[in-house]
Amino acid sequence: MQYRYRKIDLEQFAILSEDAIRAGEEVVFRTDLEFGYDKENRLLSNRMTVTSTSGDKTLMKAVMTSYFEISEDSLSELKDENDRLVFDPMSLVQFASLNYGSLRGAMYIKTYGTNIQDIVLPPVYFHKIITSAFIVE
């Protein structure tokens, strides 16, 4: 499948705690994913929300959407017998991974010099999360 990164939109970024993170303090991350498709512009979108918490306090929340323009030639490869577009799980893993890497960079820039600058997004094994195709009617 041929595509290009069309746009990255950091929709929300908020540091929600003024407290410094103490050494040894556990930080938990929750990552939520959504996929969408704009037929008119051939854009596959991946919206990712990452929230970090420590104990009962929310430290940070970020929402980023990346848009990938699918080439016209690739659309025919993606169509099934019912003329639906089928994005297989491994392709979705690739798009989510690209978005996550972009979010990691944005988080580094946004948290630099703050009380949570030492938080690093942990690896996410998207192939364990994304196990079914995204089908566009």
Rosetta blueprint (number, residue, H / E / L):
1 M L
2 Q L
3 Y E
4 R E
5 Y E
6 R E
7 K E
8 I E
9 D E
10 L E
11 E E
12 Q E
13 F E
14 A E
15 I E
16 L L
17 S L
18 E L
19 D L
20 A L
21 I L
22 R L
23 A L
24 G L
25 E L
26 E L
27 V L
28 V E
29 F E
30 R E
31 T E
32 D E
33 L E
34 E E
35 F E
36 G E
37 Y E
38 D E
39 K L
40 E L
41 N L
42 R L
43 L E
44 L E
45 S E
46 N E
47 R E
48 M E
49 T E
50 V E
51 T E
52 S E
53 T E
54 S E
55 G L
56 D L
57 K E
58 T E
59 L E
60 M E
61 K E
62 A E
63 V E
64 M E
65 T E
66 S E
67 Y E
68 F E
69 E E
70 I E
71 S L
72 E H
73 D H
74 S H
75 L H
76 S H
77 E H
78 L H
79 K E
80 D L
81 E L
82 N L
83 D L
84 R L
85 L E
86 V E
87 F E
88 D L
89 P H
90 M H
91 S H
92 L H
93 V H
94 Q H
95 F H
96 A H
97 S H
98 L H
99 N H
100 Y H
101 G H
102 S H
103 L H
104 R H
105 G H
106 A H
107 M H
108 Y H
109 I H
110 K H
111 T H
112 Y L
113 G L
114 T L
115 N L
116 I L
117 Q L
118 D L
119 I L
120 V L
121 L L
122 P L
123 P L
124 V L
125 Y L
126 F H
127 H H
128 K H
129 I H
130 I L
131 T L
132 S L
133 A L
134 F E
135 I E
136 V E
137 E L
